[in-house]
Amino acid sequence: MANGQSRPRLMPWVIGVIIIIIADIFIATRMLSAECEAPGFAEFLVLIVVPAVYLALMFLTLRSQNGNT
């Protein structure tokens, strides 16, 4: 960073875990309250978007641990 402070190395990982937990709670609530399968949009979020975001954040974690900016 420009001001010389380093950011926490595991911050992207923590953000990814939080996103996945929130998505799982959302889907579980929808499925239990509606007593049916999750809608297609929610399935798309859980199956495609959330893992993609998590993998991108994992990549950033590995990149920051190697010292690359």
C-alpha positions in Angstrom: 0.0 0.0 0.0 1.1 3.6 -0.6 1.2 4.6 3.1 3.4 1.6 4.1 0.8 -0.3 6.2 0.2 -3.9 5.3 -3.2 -5.4 5.1 -4.1 -8.6 6.9 -3.2 -11.6 4.7 -6.3 -13.6 5.6 -8.8 -10.8 5.0 -9.9 -12.1 1.6 -10.4 -15.5 3.0 -12.5 -14.2 5.9 -14.6 -12.2 3.5 -15.1 -15.3 1.3 -16.2 -17.4 4.3 -18.6 -14.7 5.4 -20.2 -14.5 2.0 -20.6 -18.3 1.8 -22.2 -18.4 5.3 -24.6 -15.6 4.4 -25.6 -17.4 1.2 -26.1 -20.7 2.9 -28.3 -19.1 5.6 -30.4 -17.3 2.9 -30.9 -20.5 0.9 -31.7 -22.6 4.0 -34.2 -20.0 5.2 -35.9 -19.9 1.7 -36.1 -23.6 1.4 -37.5 -24.1 4.9 -40.0 -21.3 4.9 -41.4 -22.1 1.4 -41.2 -25.9 1.9 -40.0 -26.3 -1.7 -36.8 -26.1 -3.7 -34.9 -22.9 -3.9 -35.7 -20.7 -6.9 -33.4 -20.8 -9.9 -31.8 -17.4 -9.1 -30.8 -18.5 -5.7 -29.4 -21.8 -7.0 -27.4 -19.8 -9.6 -26.0 -17.6 -6.8 -25.0 -20.6 -4.7 -23.7 -22.8 -7.5 -21.9 -20.2 -9.7 -21.4 -16.8 -8.2 -20.5 -17.6 -4.6 -17.8 -20.1 -5.4 -16.4 -17.8 -8.1 -16.1 -15.0 -5.6 -14.6 -17.3 -3.1 -12.0 -18.6 -5.5 -11.1 -15.1 -6.6 -10.6 -14.1 -3.0 -8.5 -17.2 -2.4 -6.3 -16.2 -5.4 -5.9 -12.7 -3.9 -4.9 -14.3 -0.6 -2.2 -16.4 -2.2 -1.0 -13.5 -4.2 -0.7 -11.3 -1.2 1.2 -14.0 0.7 3.8 -14.2 -2.1 4.4 -10.4 -1.7 3.1 -9.6 -5.2 1.0 -6.5 -5.5 
